Amino acid sequence: MSSILSEKHFHDEAAAYRFVEARVWANGITCPHCGNADEAKIGKLKGNSTRIGVHKCYACREPFTVKVGTIFESSHVPLHLWLQAIFLIASSKKGISSNQLHRTLGVTLKTAWFMSHRIREAMRMPLEDQGALGGGGKAVEVDETYVGGKESNKPIYKRRNKGSQGKAAVFSMVERGGEVRSMHLAQVTSANLRPILLAHVDDKSVIMTDDAGMYRKLGDDFAHEVVNHSAEEYVRGDAHTNTIESYFSILKRGINGVYHHISQQHLGRYLAEFDFRYNSRVALGVGDTARAERIVTSVVGKRLTYQTTGAR
């Protein structure tokens, strides 16, 4: 039995192009320059001096490859190494560090960091492509957590008093047995949570929360069950937030154990990464290979340049 990473598209550049083309152009080749989808007006260039995978659109006279308009555009990293990186990130439950990718792929640390962020961008699902969480008879658990460095590791003059001060707030909603949505918020308050919940959660859902004050008014829009963590109540019949706490435990282990430090500037992409893996997990019938292929099919229109990452 051979490793999945021994497959040809992980090592051969021509095979890598064929693999990506079959997924990005599953419904036929489309010119990324003019949008022409008439394959009679698109030809594949051949010849010993021609780069792998080059096509020419005879509507706009422009050459292109499957990389144009995707996260791969303008990258000098071979496409087969991109596919290795995608598989490693897709199959690592708590993520994989840029340092590890740098050592495994043989690229520079800066390149590994940039590749990781491009892949996370492909894992980010736009709101319009996502349906509402929950529905009639379904429970959606809602909670917040805070990520950031430990106060004890900061210089004394920079330490806060206690609690969440100086940390980044992460707000998540998870449908039991379904998907999760996470986002970085400047503040978690009842005023800014209401429009988020109305946009992401079916109003026939039952919302499950702890007894934090910002959740008290959710009963105005949803059926609302509360577990009183302050009184050490964690489960009352079907009322609990154990599912979302389990998701947060994976997120925290990844941030603390793999990435160690995540700036608020890039936190949204890391949340997209953890959400994507959770939403395409084995319990929903998606294995590592299928999860990686889902990323490949999502690379179009998500080009990220080094400058737009906000890197310094």
C-alpha positions in Angstrom: 0.0 0.0 0.0 1.6 3.3 -1.1 1.3 6.8 0.4 -1.3 9.2 -1.1 1.7 11.5 -1.6 3.3 9.1 -4.0 0.6 9.9 -6.6 2.0 11.3 -9.8 0.4 14.8 -9.5 2.4 15.4 -6.4 5.7 14.9 -8.2 5.2 15.5 -11.9 4.5 19.0 -13.2 2.5 18.0 -16.2 0.4 15.7 -14.1 -0.1 18.5 -11.6 -1.5 20.8 -14.3 -3.8 18.0 -15.6 -5.1 17.5 -12.0 -5.8 21.1 -11.4 -7.3 21.7 -14.9 -9.7 18.8 -14.4 -11.1 20.5 -11.2 -10.9 24.2 -12.1 -12.2 23.6 -15.6 -14.6 20.8 -14.7 -17.3 22.5 -16.8 -15.0 23.3 -19.7 -12.1 25.7 -20.3 -12.9 29.4 -19.8 -10.5 32.2 -20.8 -9.6 34.1 -17.6 -8.9 37.3 -19.7 -12.1 37.7 -21.7 -14.4 35.0 -20.3 -14.7 33.1 -23.6 -15.9 29.6 -22.9 -16.1 28.4 -26.6 -13.6 25.6 -26.6 -13.5 25.8 -30.4 -11.8 29.2 -30.0 -9.3 28.0 -27.4 -6.3 25.9 -28.3 -3.5 24.3 -26.3 0.0 25.5 -27.4 2.6 22.8 -28.0 6.2 22.7 -28.8 9.5 22.1 -27.0 9.8 25.7 -26.0 6.3 26.1 -24.8 5.6 26.2 -21.0 3.5 23.4 -19.5 -0.2 24.0 -19.6 -0.3 27.0 -21.9 -3.5 27.7 -23.8 -4.4 30.5 -26.2 -7.7 32.2 -26.5 -8.4 33.1 -30.2 -11.2 35.5 -29.1 -8.9 37.9 -27.3 -5.6 36.5 -28.6 -4.2 36.1 -25.1 -2.2 33.0 -23.8 -3.1 31.7 -20.3 -2.7 28.7 -18.0 -5.0 27.3 -15.3 -3.1 29.3 -12.8 -4.3 32.7 -14.0 -6.9 34.3 -11.7 -6.2 31.7 -8.9 -4.1 31.6 -5.8 -1.3 30.1 -8.0 -1.0 33.1 -10.3 2.5 34.6 -10.6 4.0 32.0 -8.3 7.3 30.5 -9.2 6.7 27.5 -7.0 6.0 24.4 -9.1 2.4 23.4 -9.2 3.1 19.9 -7.8 4.6 21.5 -4.7 1.5 23.6 -4.3 -0.6 20.4 -4.4 1.6 18.9 -1.7 1.1 22.0 0.5 -2.6 21.9 0.0 -2.8 18.3 1.0 -0.7 18.8 4.1 -2.8 21.8 5.3 -6.0 20.0 4.4 -5.1 16.8 6.3 -3.5 18.4 9.4 -6.4 18.7 11.9 -4.6 21.4 13.9 -2.8 23.0 11.0 0.8 22.9 9.9 3.3 25.7 10.6 5.2 27.7 7.9 8.4 26.3 9.3 7.3 22.8 8.8 6.2 23.5 5.2 9.5 25.2 4.6 11.4 22.1 5.7 9.1 19.6 4.0 8.7 21.3 0.6 12.3 22.7 0.4 11.0 26.3 -0.2 12.1 29.4 1.8 10.3 30.2 5.0 8.9 33.4 3.4 7.5 31.4 0.5 6.0 28.8 2.8 4.3 31.6 4.8 2.9 33.2 1.7 1.7 29.8 0.3 -0.1 29.1 3.5 -2.0 32.3 3.4 -3.0 31.9 -0.2 -4.3 28.4 0.6 -6.2 29.8 3.6 -7.7 32.4 1.2 -9.0 29.5 -1.0 -10.5 27.9 2.2 -12.5 31.0 2.9 -16.1 30.6 1.8 -18.1 33.8 0.9 -21.3 34.3 2.8 -23.4 34.1 -0.5 -22.1 30.6 -1.1 -23.2 29.4 2.4 -26.7 28.5 3.5 -28.2 29.4 6.8 -27.2 27.3 9.8 -29.8 25.3 11.6 -33.5 25.2 10.7 -36.7 23.7 12.2 -35.9 21.4 15.1 -32.2 22.0 14.8 -29.9 23.5 17.5 -27.2 26.1 16.8 -24.6 26.6 19.6 -23.2 30.1 19.9 -20.2 31.2 21.9 -17.1 33.4 22.0 -13.5 32.8 22.9 -10.4 34.9 23.1 -7.0 34.2 21.5 -3.7 35.8 22.0 -0.5 35.6 24.0 -0.5 34.7 27.7 -0.4 37.7 30.0 2.5 36.0 32.0 4.7 36.1 28.8 4.3 39.9 28.4 6.6 42.5 30.0 5.2 43.6 33.4 4.6 47.1 32.1 2.4 45.8 29.2 0.3 43.3 31.2 -3.4 44.0 31.6 -5.4 43.4 34.7 -6.9 40.1 33.8 -9.3 38.2 31.5 -9.7 38.9 27.8 -8.1 42.3 27.7 -5.4 42.6 25.0 -6.7 39.4 23.3 -8.6 39.0 20.0 -12.3 38.0 20.2 -13.5 35.1 18.1 -17.3 34.5 17.7 -18.5 31.2 16.4 -21.8 29.5 15.6 -22.0 25.8 15.1 -25.0 23.7 14.0 -25.0 20.4 15.8 -24.0 17.7 13.3 -23.4 20.4 10.7 -21.1 23.3 10.0 -19.4 26.1 11.9 -18.9 29.8 11.1 -16.3 31.9 12.9 -15.3 35.5 12.7 -13.0 37.9 14.5 -14.9 40.8 16.1 -13.5 43.9 17.7 -16.1 43.5 20.5 -18.7 40.8 21.3 -21.8 42.7 22.4 -25.5 42.1 22.0 -25.7 45.0 19.5 -23.2 43.5 17.0 -24.2 39.9 17.5 -27.9 40.3 16.5 -27.3 41.2 12.8 -24.7 38.4 12.5 -27.1 35.8 13.9 -29.9 37.0 11.7 -27.6 36.8 8.6 -26.2 33.3 9.4 -28.8 31.4 11.4 -32.3 30.2 10.3 -34.9 31.9 12.5 -36.5 28.5 13.2 -33.4 27.2 15.0 -33.0 26.8 18.7 -30.0 28.9 19.9 -27.9 27.4 22.7 -25.7 29.7 24.8 -24.1 30.1 28.2 -25.3 32.7 30.6 -23.1 35.6 29.3 -25.0 38.9 29.3 -24.6 39.6 25.6 -26.8 36.6 24.8 -29.8 37.5 27.0 -31.8 39.2 24.3 -31.5 36.4 21.7 -34.9 35.2 22.8 -36.4 38.1 20.9 -35.5 36.5 17.6 -34.9 32.8 18.3 -36.0 30.1 20.6 -33.2 30.3 23.2 -31.9 27.8 25.7 -29.3 28.9 28.3 -26.9 26.8 30.4 -25.8 28.5 33.5 -22.1 28.1 33.6 -21.8 30.5 36.5 -23.7 28.0 38.6 -21.6 25.1 37.2 -24.5 23.9 35.0 -23.1 22.5 31.8 -25.8 20.2 30.5 -29.6 20.3 31.0 -31.3 17.8 28.8 -30.5 18.9 25.2 -29.3 22.3 26.4 -25.5 22.5 26.3 -22.6 24.2 24.4 -20.3 21.2 24.4 -20.2 21.1 20.5 -18.8 24.6 20.2 -16.5 24.1 23.2 -15.1 21.1 21.4 -14.5 23.2 18.2 -12.8 25.9 20.3 -10.5 23.2 21.8 -9.2 22.3 18.3 -8.8 26.0 17.4 -6.9 26.7 20.6 -4.6 23.7 20.3 -3.8 24.7 16.7 -3.1 28.3 17.7 -1.1 27.6 20.8 0.6 24.4 19.8 1.2 24.8 16.0 1.1 28.5 15.1 2.0 29.9 18.6 1.3 33.5 17.6 -1.4 34.9 15.2 -1.8 38.6 14.6 -5.2 40.1 14.6 -4.5 41.2 11.0 -4.4 37.7 9.7 -6.7 36.0 12.2 -9.7 35.9 9.8 -7.7 33.6 7.4 -6.7 31.2 10.2 -10.4 31.0 11.3 -11.3 30.2 7.7 -8.8 27.4 7.7 -10.1 25.8 10.9 -13.8 26.3 9.8 -13.0 24.7 6.4 -11.5 21.6 7.9 -14.4 21.3 10.5 -17.0 21.7 7.7 -15.4 19.0 5.6 -14.6 16.5 8.3 -14.8 12.7 8.2 -18.0 12.8 10.3 -19.6 14.6 7.3 -18.3 12.0 4.9 -15.2 13.9 3.7 -11.7 12.4 3.9 -8.3 14.0 3.5 -8.1 13.6 -0.2 -11.6 14.9 -0.9 -10.9 17.8 1.5 -7.8 18.8 -0.4 -9.7 18.6 -3.8 -12.3 20.9 -2.4 -9.6 23.5 -1.9 -8.3 23.0 -5.4 -11.8 23.6 -6.8 -12.0 26.9 -4.7 -8.8 28.6 -5.9 -10.4 30.7 -8.7 -11.0 34.4 -8.0 -9.0 34.3 -4.7 -5.7 35.6 -5.8 -3.7 37.1 -3.0 -0.5 39.1 -3.5 2.2 39.5 -0.9 1.3 43.2 -0.6 -2.4 42.5 0.0 -1.6 40.0 2.8 -0.4 43.1 4.8 3.0 41.5 5.3 5.8 43.8 6.4 
